[in-house]
């Protein structure tokens, strides 16, 4: 079977949102009509918005909280991602240590607390999100990636983590691939989760506490109205004492955020369920998430019904912050992903892919979220998670609520809001046409570095010195 045959029957839709995945989508909340008021309006019905609404009600049950979602809950990144729920708040140890070395012990502790709190929340509200705390293993598939894993292990040990560094034989005993030369398995810092079930479960938990969730409700305007903020929607408005923006990659209502964000398309495939013989041939008894050590890396994992989700590699930016439904289907990328899949698992030759889809990620130049306020701290925002939002959005929600002083005294600071990571901003992206040129040049240079044994050219070394970049 060739690559195109393996993709011939793949549905152009996210596996997680498919009825076969068992994620029954709840009925949509009605769009508001007329004039409404509330204490806190949350714009965005993905993880960031749902966590913000839920945590706000847990902090202060008396609050009147409204969530406004332009489409359906979990229909964007929250229902399309790989389901890696990581403790890292900084897109990995190396990125965080390079930017905030003095805060890394605190950031790692807060990230680990955040991950445990997510697991506890699922238990508390009875959310069946297929939570599997299996950890994640990074594998080296080229010789130059092996020393990088060793350096990462050293940093992890310094910060109190205890990942397992595996040689060729040991890593292939974990997961059988002829491409593996080494592996670094962090057993504690990542859990696998069903993305759509997580989103739907959070929405149900919010509603159980009295949060009103209005779907198919696009916010078209924002303005200050006396001591409140007024959000315009199609058939009315919502006036709120406080507003939290959690719109991810989509154009933010706050103009000052736009220079910091670019929407980048990521793509994934899912196979049919493995037969017992195929499962035995792959191994993977510990079901950990996997990713390789290249600049243009792949991430992959097992689903609850023993399919393999395989994604990453291409990270595609379209001129002018392009956002269109047709960009979610990219046959050339699907074919490349399928070729890479069979190179990694040649023993699975003949397996078919049932789903192939794309989705947009909110990316910023420092790879992890940034935060801020506007309108005299009546509005807070968090964005730029760059692919690690499954876990970090809960932390971002807490930061937004801290900045809005929800459940706090006016002007009160917290450990979170005192962080340099929270107080600083990433380097902004240049305007078009320079934005597109810079991103495309960076993509090509990353691919060239992968071909040249990891050697980074002048352009990438310059970005490294400036503390900016672009990640697959």
C-alpha positions in Angstrom: 0.0 0.0 0.0 1.4 3.4 -0.9 1.0 6.6 1.1 -2.0 7.9 -0.9 -3.8 4.6 -0.5 -3.3 4.8 3.3 -5.0 8.2 3.3 -7.7 7.5 0.7 -10.5 6.9 3.3 -9.4 9.5 5.9 -12.2 11.9 6.9 -11.2 15.6 6.8 -12.3 16.1 10.4 -10.8 15.9 13.9 -11.0 12.4 15.3 -11.8 13.7 18.7 -15.0 15.5 17.5 -16.2 12.5 15.6 -19.1 10.6 17.2 -17.0 7.4 17.0 -14.6 8.9 19.5 -17.4 8.8 22.1 -17.4 12.5 22.8 -21.1 13.4 22.7 -21.3 17.1 22.1 -23.8 18.9 24.3 -26.6 21.0 22.9 -25.5 24.5 22.0 -26.2 27.3 24.5 -28.6 29.9 23.1 -27.2 33.2 21.8 -28.3 36.1 24.0 -30.8 38.6 22.7 -31.3 42.0 24.1 -29.4 43.7 26.9 -27.7 41.5 29.6 -25.4 42.3 32.5 -23.0 40.1 34.5 -20.0 40.3 36.9 -17.6 38.5 34.6 -17.8 38.0 30.8 -15.4 35.5 29.4 -14.8 35.7 25.6 -13.9 32.3 24.2 -15.3 28.8 24.9 -12.1 26.8 24.6 -10.0 25.6 27.5 -8.8 29.1 28.5 -12.3 30.5 28.7 -13.9 27.5 30.4 -11.1 27.3 33.0 -11.5 31.0 33.7 -15.3 30.7 34.2 -15.0 27.5 36.4 -12.2 28.9 38.6 -14.0 32.2 39.0 -17.1 30.5 40.3 -15.0 28.3 42.6 -13.3 31.5 44.0 -16.6 33.3 44.4 -19.8 31.3 43.9 -21.9 34.5 44.0 -20.4 35.8 40.7 -22.7 36.1 37.7 -20.4 34.6 35.0 -21.1 34.4 31.2 -19.1 32.7 28.5 -19.4 34.0 24.9 -18.2 31.6 22.2 -18.3 32.5 18.5 -18.7 28.9 17.4 -19.2 25.8 19.5 -17.4 24.9 22.7 -14.3 22.9 21.9 -14.6 23.3 18.1 -11.2 25.1 17.6 -7.8 24.2 19.2 -9.5 22.7 22.3 -11.1 19.9 20.2 -8.3 19.4 17.6 -5.0 19.1 19.6 -3.0 16.0 20.4 -4.2 15.7 24.0 -0.8 16.2 25.6 -1.5 17.9 29.0 1.9 19.1 30.2 3.1 20.5 33.5 5.4 22.9 31.7 4.3 26.5 31.6 7.3 27.6 29.5 7.2 25.3 26.5 9.9 23.1 28.0 12.8 23.5 30.4 15.3 24.9 27.9 13.0 27.7 26.7 12.1 28.6 30.3 15.7 28.5 31.6 16.9 30.6 28.8 14.3 33.3 29.5 13.7 33.2 33.2 16.6 31.3 34.9 15.9 32.8 38.3 12.3 31.8 38.3 12.5 28.2 36.9 12.2 26.5 40.3 9.1 28.5 41.0 7.7 28.0 37.4 8.2 24.3 37.5 6.6 24.0 41.0 3.6 26.0 39.8 3.4 24.0 36.6 3.4 20.7 38.5 0.8 22.1 41.0 -1.3 23.1 38.0 -1.2 19.6 36.4 -2.2 18.0 39.6 -5.1 20.4 40.0 -6.4 19.5 36.6 -6.4 15.8 37.5 -8.2 16.7 40.8 -10.8 18.8 39.0 -11.7 15.9 36.6 -12.2 13.7 39.7 -14.2 16.3 41.6 -16.7 17.0 38.7 -16.7 13.4 37.4 -15.3 14.4 34.0 -14.4 11.3 32.0 -11.7 12.8 29.7 -9.7 9.6 29.4 -7.0 11.0 31.7 -3.8 8.9 31.5 -0.8 10.2 33.5 1.7 8.3 31.4 4.3 11.0 31.0 6.1 11.8 27.7 9.2 10.4 26.1 11.4 12.5 23.7 13.3 10.3 21.3 16.4 11.0 19.3 16.2 9.9 15.7 19.5 11.5 14.6 22.9 11.3 16.2 23.0 15.1 16.8 19.8 14.9 18.9 21.4 12.5 21.5 23.6 15.1 23.3 20.6 17.5 23.3 18.6 14.9 25.3 21.5 14.5 27.7 21.6 18.2 28.3 17.9 18.3 28.9 18.2 15.5 31.4 20.9 17.4 33.3 18.6 20.5 33.5 15.7 18.4 34.7 17.9 16.8 37.4 19.0 20.2 38.6 15.3 21.3 39.0 14.4 18.1 40.9 12.8 16.1 38.1 13.9 12.5 37.6 13.4 11.6 33.9 14.9 8.3 32.6 17.6 8.6 30.0 17.4 5.5 27.7 20.0 4.2 25.2 19.1 2.6 21.8 18.2 -0.8 23.1 16.2 0.4 26.1 14.2 3.0 24.2 13.3 0.5 21.5 12.0 -1.9 24.2 9.6 0.9 25.3 8.4 1.6 21.7 9.7 -0.4 18.8 11.1 1.9 16.0 14.3 1.4 14.1 14.7 5.1 14.0 15.2 5.5 17.8 18.8 6.2 19.0 18.0 7.4 22.6 15.1 8.5 24.6 14.3 10.8 27.6 11.2 9.6 29.5 9.6 12.1 31.9 7.1 9.9 33.7 5.4 12.6 35.8 5.1 15.8 33.9 2.6 15.0 31.1 -0.8 13.2 31.0 -2.7 12.1 28.0 -6.3 13.3 27.6 -9.2 13.2 25.2 -9.3 16.9 24.1 -12.9 17.2 23.2 -14.2 15.3 26.3 -12.1 17.6 28.4 -13.7 20.7 26.8 -17.2 19.2 27.0 -16.6 18.2 30.6 -15.4 21.6 31.6 -18.4 23.2 30.0 -20.7 20.8 31.9 -18.9 21.6 35.2 -19.3 25.4 34.5 -23.0 25.0 33.9 -23.4 23.0 37.1 -22.1 26.0 39.0 -24.5 28.4 37.2 -22.3 29.7 34.5 -24.2 30.7 31.4 -22.5 29.6 28.2 -23.7 31.2 24.9 -22.5 29.5 21.8 -22.7 30.8 18.2 -22.2 34.2 19.8 -19.5 36.2 18.2 -18.4 39.4 20.0 -18.1 42.1 17.5 -17.2 45.1 19.6 -15.8 46.2 23.0 -16.0 49.6 24.6 -15.9 51.1 28.0 -19.3 52.2 29.4 -19.0 54.2 32.6 -17.5 51.7 35.1 -18.4 48.6 33.0 -17.3 47.1 29.7 -19.9 46.6 26.9 -19.6 43.7 24.5 -21.6 43.8 21.3 -23.1 40.6 19.9 -25.4 40.0 16.9 -28.7 40.7 18.6 -27.8 42.6 21.7 -25.0 43.2 24.2 -23.5 42.0 27.4 -22.3 44.6 29.9 -19.8 43.3 32.5 -17.9 44.6 35.5 -14.9 42.5 34.4 -13.9 40.8 31.1 -11.4 38.0 30.4 -10.2 37.5 26.8 -9.4 33.9 25.9 -9.8 33.9 22.1 -6.5 32.0 21.3 -5.3 32.5 17.7 -8.4 34.3 16.6 -8.3 38.1 16.1 -8.4 39.6 19.6 -10.8 42.4 20.5 -7.9 44.3 22.0 -5.7 45.8 19.3 -2.6 45.9 21.4 -2.4 42.1 21.4 -2.4 41.7 17.6 1.3 42.3 17.1 2.2 39.6 19.5 0.2 36.8 18.0 0.3 34.8 14.7 -2.1 31.9 13.8 -0.1 28.9 12.7 -1.7 25.8 11.3 -0.8 22.4 12.7 -1.9 19.0 11.2 -2.5 15.5 12.4 -3.5 12.0 11.3 -5.2 9.2 13.2 -5.0 5.5 12.2 -7.6 2.8 12.4 -7.4 0.8 15.7 -4.3 -1.4 15.9 -4.9 -5.2 15.8 -3.5 -7.2 18.7 -0.6 -8.3 16.4 0.1 -4.7 15.4 0.0 -3.6 19.0 2.5 -6.3 19.9 4.8 -5.3 17.1 4.9 -1.7 18.3 5.1 -2.5 22.0 4.3 0.8 23.8 3.1 -0.9 26.9 3.4 2.2 29.0 1.3 4.3 26.6 3.4 7.4 27.1 3.2 10.4 24.7 6.1 10.6 22.2 7.9 13.4 20.4 11.1 13.5 18.5 14.0 15.9 19.0 14.1 17.6 15.6 13.4 21.3 15.1 10.4 20.2 12.9 9.3 17.6 15.3 6.5 15.0 15.4 4.2 14.3 18.4 2.3 11.0 18.7 0.3 8.9 21.1 -2.1 6.1 21.5 -5.9 6.8 21.9 -8.1 4.8 24.3 -9.1 2.5 21.4 -5.5 1.9 20.4 -5.3 4.2 17.4 -2.1 6.2 16.8 -2.5 9.9 16.6 0.5 11.3 14.5 0.9 15.1 14.2 3.3 18.0 13.9 6.3 18.6 11.6 4.7 21.3 9.4 3.8 24.6 11.1 2.2 26.7 8.4 1.6 30.4 8.5 -0.5 32.0 5.8 0.0 35.6 4.6 -1.9 38.3 6.5 -2.7 36.1 9.5 -4.8 33.9 7.2 -7.7 32.0 8.9 -10.0 30.0 6.7 -11.8 26.7 7.0 -10.1 25.4 3.8 -6.7 25.8 5.4 -7.5 22.9 7.7 -7.1 20.5 4.8 -3.6 20.3 3.4 -3.0 17.1 1.3 0.7 17.7 0.9 1.2 17.8 4.6 -1.0 14.8 5.2 1.1 12.8 2.7 4.4 13.9 4.3 3.1 13.0 7.7 2.1 9.5 6.4 5.5 9.0 4.9 7.2 9.9 8.2 4.8 7.6 10.1 5.7 4.5 8.0 9.4 5.4 8.2 9.1 5.4 12.0 6.9 2.3 12.2 7.6 0.1 9.1 6.0 -2.9 10.9 2.7 -1.1 10.5 2.8 -1.1 6.7 -0.8 -1.5 5.3 -2.5 0.3 8.2 -5.0 3.0 7.1 -5.6 6.5 8.4 -9.3 7.3 9.3 -9.0 11.0 10.1 -6.8 13.8 8.8 -7.3 17.4 9.9 -5.7 20.7 10.7 -6.2 23.4 13.3 -4.8 26.8 14.2 -2.4 27.5 17.1 -1.9 30.8 18.8 1.8 31.4 18.5 4.0 34.1 20.0 7.8 34.7 19.6 8.6 33.3 23.1 6.6 30.1 22.6 4.7 30.4 25.8 1.8 32.5 27.0 1.8 36.2 27.7 -0.6 38.1 29.9 -1.8 41.7 30.5 -4.7 44.0 31.4 -6.5 47.0 29.9 -9.3 49.4 30.8 -7.9 50.1 34.3 -7.6 46.3 35.0 -11.2 45.7 34.2 -10.1 43.4 31.3 -7.4 40.7 31.4 -6.0 38.5 28.7 -3.8 35.4 28.2 -2.7 34.1 24.8 0.2 32.7 22.9 0.4 29.1 24.3 2.1 27.8 21.1 0.7 24.3 21.4 1.0 23.7 25.1 -2.3 25.1 26.0 -4.0 21.9 27.1 -2.4 22.3 30.6 -1.2 25.9 30.7 -4.6 27.4 30.0 -5.7 26.6 33.5 -2.7 28.5 34.8 -3.5 31.3 32.4 -7.0 31.4 33.7 -5.7 31.8 37.3 -3.4 34.6 36.2 -6.3 36.4 34.5 -8.5 36.1 37.6 -5.6 37.3 39.8 -5.1 40.3 37.5 -8.8 41.1 37.7 -8.7 40.7 41.5 -11.5 38.1 41.4 -11.6 36.6 44.9 -8.8 39.0 46.0 -8.5 42.4 47.6 -8.3 45.4 45.1 -4.7 45.7 43.9 -3.6 42.5 45.7 -0.6 40.7 44.1 -0.1 36.9 44.0 2.9 34.7 43.5 1.7 34.3 39.9 1.4 38.0 39.1 4.8 38.8 40.6 6.5 36.5 38.0 8.7 38.1 35.4 7.1 35.7 32.9 3.7 37.3 33.7 4.9 40.9 33.8 6.9 40.7 30.5 5.8 40.5 26.9 7.3 38.7 23.9 9.0 40.4 21.1 6.3 41.5 18.6 6.1 40.2 15.1 6.8 42.7 12.3 3.9 43.9 10.1 3.2 42.4 6.7 4.8 41.7 4.3 7.8 41.4 6.6 5.9 39.1 9.0 5.4 36.5 6.3 9.0 36.8 5.1 10.5 36.4 8.5 8.4 33.3 9.4 9.0 31.6 6.0 12.7 32.2 6.3 12.7 30.8 9.8 10.8 27.7 8.7 13.3 27.0 5.9 16.3 27.6 8.2 14.9 25.2 10.8 14.5 22.5 8.1 18.0 23.1 6.9 19.3 22.8 10.5 17.6 19.4 10.7 19.3 18.3 7.5 22.7 19.6 8.7 22.9 17.6 11.9 21.3 20.4 14.0 23.8 23.1 13.0 22.0 26.4 13.2 22.8 29.0 10.6 23.3 32.7 11.0 19.6 33.5 10.9 18.6 31.1 13.7 21.6 32.0 15.8 20.5 35.7 15.5 17.0 34.8 16.6 18.4 32.8 19.5 20.4 35.9 20.7 17.3 38.0 20.4 15.3 35.5 22.3 12.7 35.0 19.6 11.9 32.2 17.2 9.4 30.0 15.6 8.5 26.4 16.7 7.0 23.5 14.8 
